[in-house]
Amino acid sequence: MAGQAKAVPGAQGDLRRRAWRWHFLAAVLVIPFVLWQSTTGVLYLWSEHWVDHRHAQLRFVEPRGERVSLDAQVQAAREFHAGKPVGAVRVSSDPLRSTQVLFTDARGLPLATFVDPYRGVLLGNLEGSAWPVGWSRSLHGGWPLDDAGSRLLEIGACWTIVMVLSGLYLWWPRDGRGLRALVPRLRSGGWTFWRDLHACVAVWFSLLIVLFLCTAMPWTSFWGGHVLRPAMQALDQQAPRAAGFAPVFIGEGPHQEAKHGNPHANLQAMLDVARGDGLDGDLLFLMVDGPPGSAVSVREVKARSSQERYLLMERPASKVLERADWAGFPLMAKAVATGVDIHEASYFGRVGPWVNTTFALALAWLCVTGALSWWKRKPAASLGVPPRARTAWPWWLRITAALMFLLLPLLALSAALLWILEATWARVGQWKRGEWT
């Protein structure tokens, strides 16, 4: 019994050493990712407000009787951007706001054109640095590396989860403090002061961190496209086609010529049908200049997905092919849509951007205090990388890691790469010291 009593603290100490090591390695990978995503995310959250303030002459109009047809408004934007396909059109329900026509520039960044809906004249155009709504969202999603950038951000998200879990294990009070461990010891001084400022805030926000990471994953090109989407299809849990953002083909294939004389959608007729169907909010027309044979998706923009309705309409006959609302969403699709609302700060209404901004500032705080805590604790002339654990992984940790690797394939791939790099570095060190031939 005495031997066993001594073995337990040793095993716990080795497990703690392993947690320290993975927390450190995860932080090295994650801190740049967290700072990047927090900054671009906050910029996107407030970008619409900034544009309203900075370019009020483009965003707001004076009502002057009846509106001209939506097709005439979009044509005014097309003439300004000759040769560029229209990506989306946003029609405001507010009579004081202009119509917004979105294109994509040669770099893959969105650019916006604004049209007076009462006169049908072009008000102006915003692109590049003048259109933060576009570039901040693009940077947040991995532009300019596209799929490669999205996968790098996904790897960052995966390792942030590792950092949170290992951090919770390290913080867990084993000294009998209980709930008092949630309050930083501000009078402790030195490393403990910075450690508590880091750990306590991290614990306060830990659930929110994991929630935000989970709500971001459906947008990623690998996990969202190759893990979540097939799983939803296999379980018959995908959202209705009318609520999607990808082209929906209704007869003619994507590589065939359109059979209709006019390849453009009859937007005014679609607008009239949508308003007649009771869609009274802002309307977002997607796939306006989509591939031949594709339908136009009309989305009613609301604060929450549960309040939105969708139409899938044929071009150019403006016939409603499908209707969708919250009742038609299966459980997994509802969970994904609600997560998107929370991530984009619309779920909680006007306080949402402030909540998400506070969260982003907390993440920046964790990066700074974590770095200071490491600096205070590390030995001189050393990076202070925690040593490798001496014992084998316990069974429950093996199962946990296997489940995480199964659910997050890019985490498994990046962990394997780290293991190879670490083993190679160790071999090189042995060779230099003459310990290995």
Rosetta blueprint (number, residue, H / E / L):
1 M L
2 A H
3 G H
4 Q H
5 A H
6 K H
7 A H
8 V H
9 P H
10 G H
11 A H
12 Q H
13 G H
14 D H
15 L H
16 R H
17 R H
18 R H
19 A H
20 W H
21 R H
22 W H
23 H H
24 F H
25 L H
26 A H
27 A H
28 V H
29 L H
30 V H
31 I H
32 P H
33 F H
34 V H
35 L H
36 W H
37 Q H
38 S H
39 T H
40 T H
41 G H
42 V H
43 L H
44 Y H
45 L H
46 W H
47 S H
48 E H
49 H H
50 W H
51 V H
52 D H
53 H H
54 R H
55 H L
56 A H
57 Q H
58 L H
59 R H
60 F E
61 V L
62 E L
63 P L
64 R L
65 G L
66 E L
67 R L
68 V L
69 S L
70 L H
71 D H
72 A H
73 Q H
74 V H
75 Q H
76 A H
77 A H
78 R H
79 E H
80 F H
81 H L
82 A L
83 G L
84 K L
85 P L
86 V L
87 G L
88 A E
89 V E
90 R E
91 V E
92 S L
93 S L
94 D L
95 P L
96 L L
97 R E
98 S L
99 T E
100 Q E
101 V E
102 L E
103 F E
104 T E
105 D L
106 A L
107 R L
108 G L
109 L L
110 P E
111 L E
112 A E
113 T E
114 F E
115 V E
116 D L
117 P L
118 Y L
119 R L
120 G L
121 V L
122 L E
123 L E
124 G E
125 N E
126 L E
127 E L
128 G H
129 S H
130 A H
131 W L
132 P H
133 V H
134 G H
135 W H
136 S H
137 R H
138 S H
139 L H
140 H H
141 G L
142 G L
143 W L
144 P L
145 L L
146 D L
147 D H
148 A H
149 G H
150 S H
151 R H
152 L H
153 L H
154 E H
155 I H
156 G H
157 A H
158 C H
159 W H
160 T H
161 I H
162 V H
163 M H
164 V H
165 L H
166 S H
167 G H
168 L H
169 Y H
170 L H
171 W H
172 W L
173 P L
174 R L
175 D L
176 G L
177 R L
178 G H
179 L H
180 R H
181 A H
182 L H
183 V L
184 P L
185 R L
186 L L
187 R L
188 S L
189 G L
190 G H
191 W H
192 T H
193 F H
194 W H
195 R H
196 D H
197 L H
198 H H
199 A H
200 C H
201 V H
202 A H
203 V H
204 W H
205 F H
206 S H
207 L H
208 L H
209 I H
210 V H
211 L H
212 F H
213 L H
214 C H
215 T H
216 A H
217 M H
218 P H
219 W H
220 T L
221 S L
222 F L
223 W H
224 G H
225 G H
226 H H
227 V H
228 L H
229 R H
230 P H
231 A H
232 M H
233 Q H
234 A H
235 L L
236 D L
237 Q L
238 Q L
239 A L
240 P L
241 R H
242 A H
243 A H
244 G L
245 F L
246 A L
247 P L
248 V L
249 F E
250 I L
251 G L
252 E L
253 G L
254 P L
255 H L
256 Q L
257 E L
258 A L
259 K L
260 H L
261 G L
262 N L
263 P L
264 H L
265 A L
266 N L
267 L H
268 Q H
269 A H
270 M H
271 L H
272 D H
273 V H
274 A H
275 R H
276 G H
277 D L
278 G L
279 L L
280 D L
281 G L
282 D E
283 L E
284 L E
285 F E
286 L E
287 M L
288 V L
289 D L
290 G L
291 P L
292 P L
293 G L
294 S E
295 A L
296 V E
297 S E
298 V E
299 R E
300 E E
301 V E
302 K L
303 A L
304 R L
305 S H
306 S H
307 Q H
308 E L
309 R E
310 Y E
311 L E
312 L E
313 M E
314 E L
315 R L
316 P L
317 A L
318 S L
319 K L
320 V E
321 L E
322 E E
323 R E
324 A E
325 D E
326 W H
327 A H
328 G H
329 F L
330 P L
331 L H
332 M H
333 A H
334 K H
335 A H
336 V H
337 A H
338 T H
339 G H
340 V H
341 D H
342 I H
343 H H
344 E L
345 A L
346 S L
347 Y L
348 F L
349 G H
350 R H
351 V H
352 G H
353 P H
354 W H
355 V H
356 N H
357 T H
358 T H
359 F H
360 A H
361 L H
362 A H
363 L H
364 A H
365 W H
366 L H
367 C H
368 V H
369 T H
370 G H
371 A H
372 L H
373 S H
374 W H
375 W H
376 K H
377 R H
378 K L
379 P L
380 A L
381 A L
382 S L
383 L L
384 G L
385 V L
386 P L
387 P L
388 R L
389 A L
390 R L
391 T L
392 A L
393 W L
394 P L
395 W H
396 W H
397 L H
398 R H
399 I H
400 T H
401 A H
402 A H
403 L H
404 M H
405 F H
406 L H
407 L H
408 L L
409 P H
410 L H
411 L H
412 A H
413 L H
414 S H
415 A H
416 A H
417 L H
418 L H
419 W H
420 I H
421 L H
422 E H
423 A H
424 T H
425 W H
426 A H
427 R H
428 V H
429 G H
430 Q H
431 W H
432 K H
433 R L
434 G L
435 E L
436 W L
437 T L
